[in-house]
């Protein structure tokens, strides 16, 4: 019996999920702001509310999320990193501009955002972002 290969990571890195965002979803700290951004995109695609809340900066974290309300209606289909500024392994803050593509009821949509990240207790967190028209 042959083993099925692990699925590709939703973040579009071209790597297997278990060797990409799955590592962070399992508890490892993302080494860069971009890695955290990719892991958060994957968490949205996979409905991982606990991970999203845990990776949100405590000053801006919502009390809760309700991804279940979108389940079956929203399908995340692609992520494009447009640019990064700082957010490296030696930085305390960084920004990542991205375009996330998704479908709602079969209709193609996109979210274009410049997200701000900051370290809290040595771990990258999502602080907030500016959404552009899509």
KETOR-967791 format. One line per 2 residues: number of its first residue (from 1); their letters; for each residue x, y, z of C-alpha. Coordinates in pm, 1 decimal, padded with zeros to 6 digits, m for minus. Example, Ala and Ser with C-alpha at 12.3 -4.5 7.8 and 13.67 -1.06 7.14 Angstrom:
KETOR-967791
1) AS) 01230.0,m00450.0,00780.0 ~ 01367.0,m00106.0,00714.0
//
This chain:
KETOR-967791
1) XX) 00000.0,00000.0,00000.0 ~ 00144.0,00337.2,m00095.8
3) XX) 00110.3,00647.4,00118.1 ~ m00072.2,00946.5,m00020.3
5) XX) 00150.2,01252.7,m00033.9 ~ 00058.2,01532.1,00203.0
7) XX) m00150.9,01801.9,00036.6 ~ 00003.7,02124.1,m00085.2
9) XX) m00007.4,02410.8,00161.8 ~ m00299.1,02650.7,00105.6
11) XX) m00057.2,02948.0,00126.6 ~ 00076.1,02871.9,m00221.9
13) XX) 00439.2,02820.0,m00120.4 ~ 00455.8,02501.3,m00326.9
15) XX) 00551.6,02306.8,m00015.8 ~ 00353.0,02038.1,00161.4
17) XX) 00122.4,02165.3,00435.0 ~ 00292.8,01957.1,00705.3
19) XX) 00630.7,02110.2,00614.2 ~ 00496.5,02464.7,00575.7
21) XX) 00208.9,02632.1,00762.7 ~ 00119.9,02309.2,00941.6
23) XX) 00435.3,02349.9,01151.2 ~ 00312.0,02686.6,01279.3
25) XX) m00043.7,02565.4,01325.0 ~ 00102.0,02289.9,01546.5
27) XX) 00270.7,02548.2,01771.7 ~ 00609.6,02644.8,01627.0
29) XX) 00679.7,03018.4,01613.8 ~ 00680.4,03169.4,01264.8
31) XX) 01031.4,03306.7,01200.5 ~ 00919.0,03605.9,00991.4
33) XX) 00617.2,03829.9,00946.3 ~ 00564.6,03681.8,00599.4
35) XX) 00564.0,03327.0,00737.9 ~ 00302.3,03432.0,00993.3
37) XX) 00096.3,03602.9,00721.1 ~ 00105.0,03287.7,00507.7
39) XX) 00009.7,03073.3,00807.0 ~ m00282.9,03302.4,00886.2
41) XX) m00406.8,03280.8,00526.4 ~ m00387.3,02901.1,00552.4
43) XX) m00569.2,02915.7,00885.4 ~ m00854.0,03107.5,00722.4
45) XX) m00862.5,02852.4,00439.1 ~ m00874.4,02566.1,00690.0
47) XX) m01108.2,02729.7,00943.6 ~ m00855.2,02738.6,01229.6
49) XX) m01011.0,03006.7,01449.8 ~ m00800.2,02925.5,01756.9
51) XX) m00477.5,02977.0,01561.9 ~ m00599.1,03304.9,01415.3
53) XX) m00691.8,03440.6,01757.3 ~ m00366.5,03318.8,01915.6
55) XX) m00158.8,03485.1,01641.9 ~ m00342.1,03819.0,01672.1
57) XX) m00175.1,04101.4,01864.6 ~ m00340.0,04127.1,02209.9
59) XX) m00411.0,04500.8,02162.1 ~ m00620.3,04441.2,01847.6
61) XX) m00745.2,04082.1,01887.0 ~ m01122.8,04042.0,01856.3
63) XX) m01304.0,03855.2,02131.3 ~ m01404.5,03583.2,01886.4
65) XX) m01434.1,03483.6,01522.3 ~ m01710.7,03294.8,01346.0
67) XX) m01553.7,03125.4,01046.9 ~ m01821.2,02856.1,01064.7
69) XX) m02070.3,03113.4,00935.5 ~ m01865.2,03130.5,00612.8
71) XX) m01797.7,02756.1,00584.6 ~ m01923.8,02620.4,00256.8
73) XX) m01983.9,02971.5,00128.7 ~ m01628.2,03109.0,00112.9
75) XX) m01347.5,02919.9,m00059.3 ~ m00995.1,03061.0,m00037.0
77) XX) m00820.6,02994.9,m00367.5 ~ m00487.9,03179.9,m00375.1
79) XX) m00240.2,03406.7,m00204.7 ~ 00005.4,03645.7,m00365.0
81) XX) 00266.0,03826.3,m00155.8 ~ 00311.3,04168.6,m00317.3
83) XX) 00585.2,04306.9,m00092.0 ~ 00740.3,04287.0,00252.1
85) XX) 00912.2,04552.5,00459.0 ~ 01123.2,04446.5,00757.7
87) XX) 00957.9,04158.2,00945.3 ~ 01270.3,03944.1,00933.8
89) XX) 01414.9,03720.2,01200.3 ~ 01599.2,04011.4,01365.7
91) XX) 01315.8,04266.0,01343.0 ~ 01046.6,04360.4,01594.1
93) XX) 00792.6,04496.6,01341.0 ~ 00717.3,04442.4,00974.3
95) XX) 00460.2,04480.4,00700.6 ~ 00338.4,04241.4,00434.8
97) XX) 00127.5,04351.3,00138.3 ~ m00074.7,04071.7,m00016.9
99) XX) m00365.9,03980.7,m00237.9 ~ m00585.6,03693.4,m00123.0
101) XX) m00823.5,03545.0,m00376.1 ~ m01142.3,03369.5,m00276.3
103) XX) m01481.1,03270.6,m00406.2 ~ m01817.7,03340.6,m00249.7
105) XX) m02096.3,03133.2,m00398.4 ~ m01876.4,03070.8,m00703.1
107) XX) m01808.3,03441.9,m00761.2 ~ m01439.4,03542.7,m00764.9
109) XX) m01336.3,03807.1,m00512.4 ~ m01008.3,03942.0,m00380.5
111) XX) m00877.6,04104.4,m00065.6 ~ m00582.3,04339.3,m00102.8
113) XX) m00426.8,04437.4,00228.8 ~ m00109.4,04578.5,00376.1
115) XX) m00078.8,04407.6,00713.2 ~ 00127.8,04521.5,01009.5
117) XX) 00298.6,04269.6,01236.0 ~ 00478.9,04303.5,01568.6
119) XX) 00655.5,04064.1,01798.6 ~ 00502.5,03993.6,02137.3
121) XX) 00710.4,03784.0,02377.9 ~ 00935.3,03686.7,02086.4
123) XX) 00653.4,03565.7,01857.7 ~ 00519.1,03741.2,01550.8
125) XX) 00159.1,03863.2,01580.0 ~ m00081.7,04026.0,01335.9
127) XX) m00146.6,04380.2,01456.3 ~ m00377.9,04531.3,01192.4
129) XX) m00395.7,04618.6,00826.5 ~ m00512.4,04858.4,00560.4
131) XX) m00750.3,04707.6,00305.9 ~ m00741.5,04845.1,m00048.2
133) XX) m01034.4,04842.8,m00290.0 ~ m01068.1,04510.5,m00466.4
//
